C-alpha cells in the first residue's frame, strides 16, 4: 500500500482551530459590517450608536457584539449603563496575517529567486557609500513602516554594529539604490552564527528588484560564511518586505504583539528567520 507524505509545512491543528473560529465568526455579514464600523471609527462606540448606524435592533446588535468579543475582535467596557465597544488592535494585524498563513502566502520557499534584475549590481559597502546609505535609511524611516528608529543612527554606530563581511550596497547606473547589512544578535559564542538582517531600498528605486538582489546576496553570503540563522522583524503593514523575505526562504515564527512604541503608538512586528539548509 502506497501512502502519500503530508505537506512539509502543514498548518498546526491548534492554529487551524483558532483561525476557523475567527472565520466562522465573520461568516455573518452583519458582524463584518459591525466590525468594520468600529475599526474605522477611530474611537470607542456605544451599542446604541451601532444600533442606529446599522439599522438593527439593540438585542441583535448586542448579540453580534458579544460574538465578536468572544473571539477577540472587539473589546467591551461599561460606563454606567452604556456598553462601549472598541476594536482589538491585535486583530487589525492578526486577521490579515491569519488569512495569509491559510492561503500559503507566508509559507517558506527555498532560496532564492533566479529572476534577479539585470540592471542591479550588488557589491560590498565602501567608505564613500555612507552618505548614500544614511540617506536611504532616512527614506525608509519616512515611510513609517520600515523601522522603530525615528532618526538615522550615526555612521560610527552603524559601522560598529554591522558585521564587516555582511554589508552590501546595490547600484543602478552607478548610483547607490539600496543597502543590506547584518548584525550579530549576541556576543555569546553559542550565538556566533545568528545575525539580524536589514534591507533598505531608496525611494526612487522601489519596485525594480533592488531588494530581491540585495537579499539574494545577503543570504547566499551568509550561507557561505557559516551563519546558520538569519532573523528579522518586520511591521505587518510592510507587506512588500514580508513577501520579499518569504521569497528568500525566511519563515514566519510569529507576531510579537505590542512589542514597542513607535511615535507613541504600540506596534506589532512579524518575527521571521531563515535557517541555513546545510546547518539545519
C-alpha positions in Angstrom: 0.0 0.0 0.0 1.4 3.4 -1.0 1.0 6.3 1.3 1.3 10.0 0.5 3.6 12.0 2.6 2.0 15.0 4.4 2.8 18.5 3.1 6.1 19.7 4.6 4.6 22.8 6.1 1.2 21.5 7.3 -0.7 24.1 9.4 -0.7 23.1 13.1 -4.1 21.8 14.3 -4.3 24.4 17.1 -3.7 27.3 14.7 -6.2 25.8 12.3 -8.8 25.6 15.0 -8.2 29.2 16.1 -8.5 30.6 12.5 -11.6 28.5 11.9 -13.2 30.2 14.9 -12.3 33.6 13.6 -13.6 32.9 10.1 -16.7 31.3 11.4 -17.5 34.4 13.5 -17.2 36.5 10.4 -19.4 34.3 8.3 -22.3 36.5 9.4 -22.4 39.6 7.1 -23.8 41.9 9.8 -20.8 41.1 12.0 -18.5 42.0 9.2 -20.3 45.4 8.8 -20.3 45.9 12.6 -16.6 45.1 12.9 -15.7 47.4 10.0 -17.8 50.2 11.5 -15.9 50.0 14.8 -12.5 49.5 13.2 -12.9 52.6 11.0 -14.5 54.9 13.6 -11.2 55.7 15.3 -12.9 55.6 18.7 -15.0 53.5 21.0 -18.7 53.3 20.1 -21.7 52.5 22.2 -24.0 49.7 21.3 -26.7 52.4 20.9 -24.7 54.2 18.3 -24.0 50.9 16.4 -27.7 50.1 16.6 -28.7 53.3 14.9 -25.8 53.2 12.4 -26.6 49.6 11.2 -30.4 49.9 11.5 -30.8 46.8 13.6 -32.4 46.2 17.0 -30.4 46.6 20.2 -30.8 43.0 21.0 -29.4 41.9 17.6 -26.6 44.4 17.9 -25.7 43.2 21.4 -25.7 39.6 20.2 -23.3 40.3 17.4 -21.0 42.5 19.5 -20.8 39.7 22.1 -19.9 37.1 19.5 -17.1 39.4 18.1 -15.8 40.0 21.6 -15.7 36.3 22.4 -13.2 35.6 19.7 -11.2 38.7 20.5 -12.1 41.1 17.6 -13.7 43.6 19.9 -13.2 44.9 23.4 -16.0 45.9 25.7 -16.2 48.1 28.7 -19.1 49.5 30.7 -19.6 53.2 31.6 -22.8 53.5 33.6 -25.5 51.6 31.7 -23.8 52.0 28.3 -21.6 49.4 26.7 -18.6 50.9 24.9 -17.2 48.9 22.0 -13.7 49.3 20.6 -11.6 47.3 18.2 -8.8 45.0 19.5 -5.7 46.5 17.8 -4.1 43.0 17.6 -6.9 41.8 15.3 -6.0 44.6 12.8 -2.8 42.7 12.1 -3.7 39.2 13.3 -6.6 38.7 11.0 -4.8 39.6 7.7 -1.8 37.6 9.0 -4.0 34.5 9.6 -5.5 34.8 6.1 -2.0 35.0 4.6 -1.0 31.9 6.5 -4.0 29.9 5.4 -3.6 30.9 1.8 0.1 29.9 1.8 1.4 33.4 1.3 3.7 33.0 4.3 4.9 29.5 3.6 8.7 29.4 3.4 10.3 28.9 0.0 13.8 27.8 -0.9 16.3 30.5 -1.6 16.5 32.1 -4.0 14.6 33.5 -7.0 16.6 33.2 -10.2 14.9 36.2 -11.9 17.3 38.8 -10.5 17.2 42.2 -12.2 20.0 42.5 -14.8 20.5 46.2 -14.2 21.2 45.9 -10.5 24.8 45.3 -9.3 25.4 44.3 -5.7 28.8 44.8 -4.1 30.5 45.3 -0.7 29.9 48.6 1.0 32.8 51.1 0.7 33.7 54.1 2.9 32.4 56.5 0.2 28.9 54.9 0.3 28.0 56.0 3.8 26.2 59.3 2.8 24.0 57.4 0.3 23.4 54.6 2.8 22.3 57.1 5.5 20.1 59.0 3.0 18.3 55.7 2.0 17.9 54.9 5.7 16.2 58.2 6.2 13.9 57.5 3.3 13.0 54.2 4.9 12.2 55.9 8.2 10.0 58.4 6.4 7.7 55.6 5.3 6.7 54.9 8.9 6.7 51.2 8.3 10.4 50.3 8.0 11.8 50.6 11.5 11.3 51.8 15.0 14.1 54.3 14.5 12.9 57.9 14.2 16.3 59.3 13.3 19.2 57.9 11.2 21.8 56.4 13.6 25.3 58.0 13.3 27.7 56.4 10.9 30.0 55.3 13.7 27.1 53.4 15.4 26.2 51.6 12.2 29.9 50.8 11.4 30.4 49.4 14.9 27.5 47.0 14.9 27.3 45.8 11.3 29.3 42.7 10.5 32.2 43.6 8.3 31.7 40.8 5.7 27.9 41.3 5.6 27.2 44.8 4.5 26.2 45.4 0.9 25.0 48.1 -1.5 23.1 47.8 -4.7 23.8 50.1 -7.7 21.8 51.0 -10.7 23.7 53.0 -13.4 26.5 53.8 -10.8 24.1 55.2 -8.2 23.5 53.5 -4.8 20.0 52.3 -4.9 19.8 50.3 -1.6 21.8 48.5 1.1 21.7 45.5 3.3 23.5 44.7 6.5 23.7 42.0 9.2 24.2 42.5 12.9 25.2 39.8 15.4 22.4 39.2 17.9 24.7 38.3 20.8 28.3 38.3 21.9 27.9 34.8 23.4 29.9 32.2 21.4 26.9 29.9 21.1 25.1 32.5 19.0 28.0 33.3 16.8 26.2 32.1 13.7 23.0 34.1 14.3 22.5 37.5 12.8 19.8 40.1 12.4 19.3 41.5 8.9 18.2 44.8 7.4 17.4 45.6 3.8 16.6 49.2 2.6 15.8 50.4 -0.9 15.9 54.0 -2.0 12.7 55.8 -2.6 13.4 56.3 -6.3 14.3 52.7 -6.9 11.5 50.7 -5.3 9.7 48.1 -7.4 12.8 47.4 -9.6 14.1 44.3 -7.9 16.7 46.0 -5.8 15.6 44.4 -2.6 15.5 41.0 -4.2 19.1 41.4 -5.5 20.3 42.6 -2.1 18.6 39.8 -0.1 19.9 37.2 -2.5 23.5 38.4 -1.9 22.9 38.7 1.8 21.6 35.1 2.4 24.0 33.4 0.0 27.0 35.2 1.5 25.7 34.3 5.0 25.4 30.6 4.0 28.9 30.6 2.6 30.3 32.3 5.7 28.7 29.8 8.1 26.0 31.9 9.6 23.3 29.3 10.4 20.4 31.6 11.2 19.3 35.0 9.9 16.4 36.7 11.6 14.5 39.9 11.1 11.4 41.7 12.5 9.0 43.5 10.1 6.0 45.6 10.7 2.9 43.6 9.5 1.9 46.6 7.4 5.1 46.3 5.3 3.7 43.6 3.2 6.2 44.1 0.4 9.1 43.3 2.8 7.3 40.3 4.2 6.8 38.9 0.6 10.4 39.6 -0.2 11.8 37.8 2.8 9.5 34.8 2.3 10.7 34.5 -1.3 14.2 34.2 0.0 13.4 31.3 2.3 12.5 33.2 5.5 9.6 31.7 7.5 7.3 33.5 9.9 7.7 32.4 13.5 5.0 34.6 14.9 3.7 38.1 15.6 5.2 39.9 18.5 2.2 41.9 19.7 2.7 45.5 21.0 6.5 44.9 21.2 7.5 48.6 21.3 6.1 52.1 20.8 6.6 54.0 17.6 5.7 57.7 17.7 3.8 57.0 20.9 1.8 54.1 19.4 2.2 50.4 20.3 3.2 48.4 17.2 3.4 44.7 16.3 6.2 43.1 14.4 6.3 39.8 12.4 9.3 37.8 13.5 11.0 35.8 10.7 14.0 33.6 10.4 15.9 31.8 7.7 17.9 28.7 8.6 21.0 27.7 6.5 19.9 24.4 5.0 23.4 22.9 5.5 23.2 23.6 9.2 19.5 22.5 9.7 
